[in-house]
Amino acid sequence: MTKIAILGVTGSIGTQTIDVIRKESDDFKLVAISANKNIKEVISIVKEFNPPYVVITDKPSYELFSAEAKNIGYNGKVIYGMDGLNFIASLDEVDIVITSIVGMVGLEPTLKAIEAKKTIALANKETLVVGGEIVMEAAKKNGVKILPVDSEHSAIFQSLQGSKYKSIKNILLTASGGPFRGKKTDELTSITPKEALKHPNWSMGRKISIDSATLMNKGLEVIEAKWLFDVNYSDIKVIVHPESIIHSMVEYNDGSIIAQLGTADMRLPIQYALNYPERKAQIVDSLDFFKIKNLTFEEPDTKTFKALKLAYEAGNIGGLMPTILNGANEVCVDLFLKEKITFLQIADIIEETMDRLYTEKKVTLENILEMDLKTRKYIEEKFY
């Protein structure tokens, strides 16, 4: 039986991972979970699975759950904060760590899990965006598998099975285009958070939904793909595919293209990562090819949605620039959701921050955390 820790259990990926575990209960045991503020969902999961360890990263919520644990008869260990995340990520009894926390907070516990030689099912793209160099180096040193959970990277990973990375000509990373596909800049001046949160195909959390609307999500995935598959940025092509049927493709040096297709259901890549290299019984709907009218493909509009262009620039510059990109984006998304800035200002502020804070410091965990803090402070002092 595979023993699992889920970092970020109440988010979109976390809850869908729980559903996979529920459907394959003979194969998996939930050992540890973490959450931030959604105590109602945590209580529900604890009642069903009784994991021995629960981590809460928000202080008031930690105190609330600690008190409630007694009322529901929970006798496991309740731990607070980053120390708790690091603890459950490196537990002896854990086999796989699902990193589905939103944001770069997932970097440090992921590194701890790698040091403890745990298999990583990676759904936290920011970990590789800001720390790809040190994460992949640590994984290689410790002989750790990093299995991608993002639908696009899982599709690439699946399309590479039985082939060698040196045979890759291009990675073809598909994008839905988000809710504003086809719109021009003058049509985006008064976009509200409610409108931006309406993704056409996927059910996702608030932050990733806004990233999808700006195309920053695809930009972050480009940087993630560079580290996961050891390719150059010039070999990663983004293709807008609004139907979200083809989740990504690999073009080989002989001109062959292999793609992974499936319904828009994150449980499929989650199930694949948890059971790799096996494929277990189907838990998602099959594609009905007779109901698929069209498969269309478009070039991304990086003039209107310049966040994607900024991500390529940050990746090519390297060093701590992706940390600046990511930190600025996280703050700007929060500002937009709080209606303190406009939709179009998100990319503008990120670009300005990249121009102002560029540094040539070496990529280390300490330098990443320092630059992230500096980036956030730079923007917050202007708008909060």
C-alpha positions in Angstrom: 0.0 0.0 0.0 1.3 3.4 -1.0 1.3 6.0 1.8 0.6 9.6 0.8 1.1 13.1 2.2 -0.9 15.9 0.5 0.4 19.4 0.9 -2.6 21.6 0.1 -5.4 19.1 0.6 -8.4 21.6 0.4 -7.5 23.1 -3.0 -8.6 22.0 -6.4 -5.8 19.4 -6.9 -5.9 18.3 -3.2 -9.6 17.5 -3.2 -9.4 15.7 -6.6 -6.5 13.7 -5.2 -8.7 12.8 -2.3 -11.3 11.5 -4.7 -8.7 9.3 -6.5 -7.6 7.9 -3.1 -11.2 7.3 -2.2 -11.8 5.3 -5.4 -8.6 3.3 -5.0 -8.7 2.9 -1.2 -7.2 -0.6 -1.3 -4.0 0.9 -2.9 -3.5 4.1 -0.9 -3.3 5.3 2.7 -3.6 8.9 3.5 -0.9 9.6 6.2 -0.7 13.4 6.3 -2.4 16.5 5.1 -1.9 20.2 5.2 -4.3 23.1 4.7 -4.4 26.9 5.3 -7.9 28.1 6.3 -10.5 25.7 5.0 -11.1 24.0 8.4 -14.6 22.7 7.4 -13.0 20.7 4.5 -10.2 19.5 6.8 -12.7 18.2 9.4 -14.6 16.3 6.7 -11.3 14.7 5.4 -10.2 13.9 8.9 -13.5 12.2 9.7 -13.3 10.1 6.6 -9.6 9.2 6.5 -8.2 9.8 10.0 -4.7 10.8 8.8 -2.2 10.6 11.7 -0.8 14.1 10.9 -2.6 17.4 10.1 -0.8 20.6 9.4 -2.5 24.0 9.4 -0.5 27.0 8.1 -2.8 29.8 9.2 -2.4 30.6 12.9 -6.1 31.3 13.8 -7.2 28.3 11.8 -4.6 26.1 13.5 -6.0 27.2 16.9 -9.6 26.6 15.7 -8.8 23.1 14.4 -6.8 22.2 17.4 -9.8 22.9 19.6 -12.3 21.2 17.2 -10.1 18.1 16.9 -11.0 17.1 20.5 -14.7 17.5 19.7 -14.5 15.2 16.7 -12.4 12.6 18.5 -9.3 13.2 16.4 -6.2 11.9 18.3 -3.6 12.5 15.6 -0.8 15.1 15.7 -1.8 18.7 14.7 1.2 20.9 13.7 1.4 24.6 12.7 3.1 26.4 9.9 6.1 25.9 7.7 7.8 23.6 10.2 4.7 21.4 9.9 4.9 21.3 6.1 8.6 20.3 6.3 7.9 17.7 8.9 5.1 15.8 7.0 7.0 16.2 3.7 9.9 14.1 5.1 8.0 11.6 7.3 9.6 8.1 7.2 6.3 6.4 6.6 5.4 8.5 3.6 6.1 7.2 0.1 4.7 9.9 -2.2 4.3 13.6 -1.4 1.6 15.5 -3.4 2.7 19.1 -3.6 -0.4 21.0 -4.4 0.0 24.1 -2.4 -0.5 27.3 -4.4 2.5 29.6 -4.7 6.2 29.4 -4.0 5.5 28.3 -0.4 5.8 24.8 -1.8 9.5 25.1 -2.6 11.0 24.5 0.8 8.9 21.4 1.8 9.4 20.0 -1.7 13.2 20.2 -1.2 12.8 18.6 2.3 10.8 15.7 0.7 13.5 15.2 -2.0 16.2 15.2 0.7 14.2 12.5 2.4 14.0 10.6 -0.9 10.3 10.7 -1.3 8.6 10.4 -4.7 7.2 13.8 -5.7 3.9 14.2 -7.5 4.3 17.8 -8.4 1.2 20.1 -8.8 2.9 23.2 -7.5 4.5 24.7 -10.7 6.0 27.7 -8.8 8.4 25.3 -7.1 10.2 24.7 -10.4 9.6 28.2 -11.7 11.6 29.8 -8.9 13.8 26.9 -7.9 14.1 24.6 -10.9 17.8 24.6 -10.9 18.3 23.5 -7.3 15.2 21.2 -7.2 16.3 19.2 -10.2 19.8 19.0 -9.0 18.6 17.7 -5.6 16.3 15.2 -7.3 19.2 13.9 -9.3 21.5 13.7 -6.3 18.9 11.8 -4.2 17.6 9.6 -7.0 14.1 11.0 -6.6 11.3 10.8 -9.3 9.4 14.0 -9.9 6.1 13.1 -11.5 4.2 16.0 -13.1 0.5 16.4 -12.1 -0.3 19.5 -14.2 -2.4 18.2 -17.1 0.0 19.6 -19.7 3.2 18.3 -18.2 1.6 15.0 -17.4 0.7 14.8 -21.1 4.2 15.5 -22.1 5.6 13.0 -19.7 3.2 10.3 -21.0 4.1 11.2 -24.6 7.7 10.6 -23.7 7.3 7.1 -22.3 9.5 4.7 -24.2 11.5 7.6 -25.8 14.6 9.5 -24.9 14.6 13.2 -24.0 17.5 13.7 -26.5 15.1 12.8 -29.3 12.9 15.8 -28.5 12.6 18.4 -31.3 9.8 20.5 -29.7 7.5 20.4 -26.8 4.1 21.6 -27.9 2.4 23.0 -24.8 -1.3 23.5 -25.3 -3.4 26.3 -23.8 -7.1 26.8 -23.7 -6.7 30.6 -24.2 -8.6 31.3 -21.0 -11.9 33.2 -20.8 -10.7 36.2 -22.9 -9.3 34.4 -25.9 -9.6 36.5 -29.0 -10.1 39.8 -27.2 -7.9 42.8 -27.7 -6.4 45.2 -25.2 -9.2 47.8 -25.5 -11.7 45.1 -24.6 -10.0 44.2 -21.4 -9.8 47.6 -19.7 -12.8 47.0 -17.4 -12.6 43.2 -16.7 -13.8 42.2 -13.2 -12.4 39.4 -11.0 -15.7 37.6 -11.4 -15.3 37.6 -15.2 -11.7 36.5 -15.0 -12.5 33.6 -12.7 -14.8 32.0 -15.3 -12.5 29.5 -17.0 -14.2 27.9 -20.0 -13.0 24.3 -19.5 -11.4 23.6 -16.1 -12.5 23.9 -12.5 -9.6 25.5 -10.8 -8.6 27.6 -7.7 -8.9 31.4 -7.8 -5.2 32.2 -8.3 -4.6 29.7 -11.2 -7.9 30.9 -12.8 -6.6 34.5 -13.0 -3.2 33.2 -14.2 -5.1 31.3 -17.0 -6.9 34.5 -17.9 -3.7 36.5 -18.3 -1.8 33.5 -19.9 0.7 33.8 -17.0 -0.2 30.2 -16.1 1.1 29.1 -19.5 4.2 31.1 -19.0 4.9 29.5 -15.7 4.3 26.1 -17.3 6.9 26.9 -20.0 9.5 27.5 -17.3 8.4 24.3 -15.5 8.7 22.3 -18.7 12.2 23.6 -19.3 13.3 22.0 -16.0 11.2 18.9 -16.1 12.2 17.8 -19.6 15.7 19.5 -19.9 15.0 21.4 -23.0 15.8 24.9 -24.3 13.1 27.6 -24.2 13.3 27.9 -28.0 12.1 24.3 -28.1 8.9 24.9 -26.1 6.0 26.2 -28.3 2.7 27.3 -26.9 -0.3 26.4 -29.0 -3.8 27.7 -28.1 -6.2 24.8 -28.3 -9.6 26.0 -27.0 -11.2 22.5 -26.8 -8.7 21.3 -24.2 -8.9 17.8 -25.7 -5.2 17.5 -26.6 -3.4 18.2 -23.3 0.1 18.6 -24.9 2.3 17.0 -27.5 5.9 16.1 -28.2 7.5 16.5 -31.6 10.5 14.2 -32.2 13.5 14.8 -34.3 12.1 12.6 -37.1 9.0 14.8 -37.4 6.7 12.4 -35.5 4.3 14.0 -33.0 2.9 12.1 -30.1 0.0 13.6 -28.1 -2.0 12.7 -25.0 -5.8 13.2 -25.3 -8.4 13.0 -22.6 -11.4 14.7 -21.0 -10.7 17.9 -19.0 -10.6 16.2 -15.7 -7.5 16.6 -13.4 -8.2 13.2 -11.8 -6.6 11.5 -14.8 -3.1 13.0 -14.4 -3.4 12.7 -10.6 -4.2 9.0 -10.9 -1.4 8.5 -13.4 1.2 10.1 -11.1 0.0 8.2 -8.0 0.2 4.8 -9.8 3.1 5.4 -12.2 4.3 3.4 -14.1 1.1 1.4 -13.9 -2.3 2.5 -15.3 -5.3 1.6 -13.1 -9.0 1.2 -13.8 -10.7 4.2 -15.4 -12.2 6.8 -13.0 -12.9 9.6 -15.5 -15.2 9.8 -18.5 -14.0 8.6 -21.9 -13.7 10.9 -24.9 -16.6 10.5 -27.3 -14.9 11.2 -30.7 -18.2 11.2 -32.4 -19.3 14.2 -30.3 -16.1 16.2 -30.9 -16.9 18.6 -33.8 -13.5 20.3 -34.2 -10.0 20.4 -32.9 -8.6 23.9 -33.5 -5.2 25.5 -32.9 -4.1 29.1 -32.8 -1.0 31.2 -32.1 -1.1 32.9 -28.7 -1.6 36.7 -28.7 1.4 37.8 -26.7 0.8 41.5 -27.5 -2.5 41.5 -25.7 -1.5 38.9 -23.2 2.1 39.9 -22.6 2.5 37.8 -19.4 3.4 34.8 -21.5 6.1 36.9 -23.2 7.4 38.1 -19.8 7.7 34.5 -18.7 9.8 33.5 -21.6 12.0 36.6 -21.0 12.4 35.7 -17.3 13.3 32.1 -18.1 15.8 33.1 -20.7 17.5 35.6 -18.4 17.5 32.9 -15.7 19.0 33.3 -12.2 16.6 34.9 -9.8 14.5 36.6 -12.6 11.8 33.8 -12.5 11.5 34.4 -8.8 10.9 38.1 -9.5 8.3 37.2 -12.1 6.5 34.7 -9.9 6.5 36.9 -6.7 5.3 39.9 -8.7 2.6 37.8 -10.3 1.4 36.4 -7.0 1.1 39.9 -5.4 -0.6 41.3 -8.5 -3.2 38.5 -8.7 -4.1 39.2 -5.1 -4.3 42.9 -5.8 -6.6 42.3 -8.7 -8.8 39.9 -6.8 -9.1 42.7 -4.1 -9.9 45.2 -6.9 -6.9 47.4 -6.1 -5.5 47.2 -9.6 -7.0 46.5 -13.1 -6.7 43.3 -15.1 -4.3 44.9 -17.5 -2.1 46.3 -14.7 -1.1 42.8 -13.7 1.3 42.3 -16.5 2.4 46.0 -16.5 3.4 45.8 -12.9 5.2 42.5 -13.3 7.2 44.0 -16.3 8.2 47.1 -14.3 9.2 45.0 -11.3 11.4 42.8 -13.5 13.1 45.9 -14.9 13.7 47.4 -11.5 14.8 44.4 -9.4 17.1 42.4 -11.8 20.0 40.7 -10.0 22.8 38.3 -10.9 22.9 36.6 -7.5 23.3 32.8 -7.5 20.2 30.6 -7.2 20.1 29.3 -3.7 17.1 28.7 -1.4 18.3 31.7 0.8 18.6 34.0 -2.3 15.2 32.9 -3.7 13.4 33.6 -0.4 15.2 36.9 0.0 14.4 38.0 -3.6 10.8 36.9 -3.3 10.4 39.0 -0.1 12.0 42.0 -1.8 9.7 41.7 -4.8 6.6 41.5 -2.8 7.6 44.5 -0.6 8.4 46.5 -3.7 4.8 46.1 -5.1 3.0 46.1 -1.7 4.5 49.5 -0.7 2.8 51.0 -3.8 -0.6 49.5 -3.6 -1.6 48.2 -0.2 
